[in-house]
Amino acid sequence: MAAETKIDDEIEKLRQEIQELRRNCAAKEKRLSELEAQQQKQNEQANAQQQQTSASSDQMLNNDDIARYSRQLILPNFGVKGQLKLKQTAFLIVGMGGLGCPSSQYLLAAGCGRLGLVDYDEVERSNFHRQTLHTEMSIGMAKVESAKQALQQINPHCQIECHRLLLNSENALEILRQYDVVLDCTDNVATRYLLNDACVMLNKPLISGSALQMDGQLTVYNYGENCPCYRCLYPVPPPPDTVTNCGDGGVLGAITGVIGSLQALEAIKVALGGLGGEVLAGRLLIFDGGRCQFRNIRLRSKRADCDVCSPKPMITQLIDYEQFCGMHASDKDMALNILPLENRLTVEEYKNEVLQRKHILMDVRQPAEFEICRLPNSENVPLKTILNDSYLQRFEEELKDEERGIILLCRRGNDSQLAAQHILQRFPQRAVFDIKGGLHAWHFKIDNSFPIY
Amino acid sequence: MTGDLKIVLEFSAGAELLFDNIKKREITLPSTEKWTIRNLLKWMKENILRERPELFIQGDTVRPGILVLINDTDWELLGELDYELQQKDNILFISTLHGG
């Protein structure tokens, strides 16, 4: 026992020390990048003064540029002209997640002049499998800062601007105005409508990518004569319960990697006037990663009565997009509150009062999630099988016993309420409860060795 | 029976989840009536739609957020609900993705 305690103590001490070192290291990195930025600014000022007599730095290529970009410079449709054009173009990436990481990486590596990054969020462990610029060192850091640090290592010659904020109707126009090409790398419907409307109003091309599970989609809005905007295609937002985010539906990192890289490609083509090919405007690229199939769909032309891009638009200034969509402008799950209080148990109440009594604990998550982690006495009853009543047959025996409570459980305590509500409609007299906060609450309040995802 | 209409239905980006998770299927529609997308949707609802219908259909058309492509072209270019189905047509239903 004593030996075990000693080991425990030492482990705890080491953990604390390492954490302290990480904090120190992060602080030093931050200071370093500030100083480097300061130095770069001074150098740029010095250079600018020097170059005022000759051409300015985005009017010609220096030897570093020529060596760095040589493999694209020799492309017949790219050339010195293309490189200079890229250097003179400012790109804005909205969302530094699974799409924003690869697209910013390729744009910056290719030598774009100025790159703006927008994200309000911080780096967390569940980002790493697809958001490949962020590292272990940057957990808890602002995503824009973490991305900037990584990007500066790739190409120190481009100017990177961080906008650490949630884009909304108040700030969008002011920020977008400073850039030439906008990349929609966001994760929610409300911000997609916001970006669309703002880009129409400012006449900026919008490179729109999205991904979920094994699928991806890509198109370019607001480029060329007859190109439809997002609203031409989707005049009405989808019902909130048909929208799945990456946190709930999952996504493979390589899928966002494919779509994000293609966004960078289209952004470069847009900046360079097509690069001898054809920009993906008026077309939708569909990527089915499961079959590794790309498909190109011809989209409709502009909607004559489009609310925002028609000659007589209804919407001439940005609106409240969260209200318009009935959804929040983030992919974070909001806590539902549809079950009466008397049908809700806290994790403590469940553990201390219910666990010993006769009950069925139904975990309503997907089987793949149930496989990751579960409470030992739980049965996996996916929400779908509750809503379509097939659970009735499966638990025919158990349900005959009216004394037996029915407890519903899920990851965060939203689906469990839907399930409980459905069961209560059939059995209004029975003891049906959901567990508030689900397995996340179990982790935080009962057993912190229980994994969260 | 000759004159029956054979078409291909495809589902992408999650729309297949409402249809037994089958991404591509060939169907044969009886030649007893003139087939448009309008009555195809009705037929689909009655015959192959497995999950909550409101996630696919609203009124007599598809819900907002689903694109309909006829032979890889947006149905809006081809008459939408009134488009008359032809032999071997390929009708693709895509749910719009929003994640990133």
Interface residues (C-beta under 8 A of the other chain):
Chain A: G95 G97 G98 L99 G100 C185 T186 D187 N188 V189 R192 G209 S210 A211 L212 Q213 D215 G216 Q217 L233 Y234 P235 V236 P237 P238 P239 D241 T242 V243 T244 N245 C246 G249 V251 T256 L284 I286 D288 R291 R295 N296 I297 R298 L299 R300 S301 D331 K384 L387 N388
Chain B: S12 A13 G14 K23 E51 R52 E54 L55 R63 P64 G65 L67 L69 D72 T73 D74 E76 L77 L92 I94 S95 T96 L97 H98 G99 G100
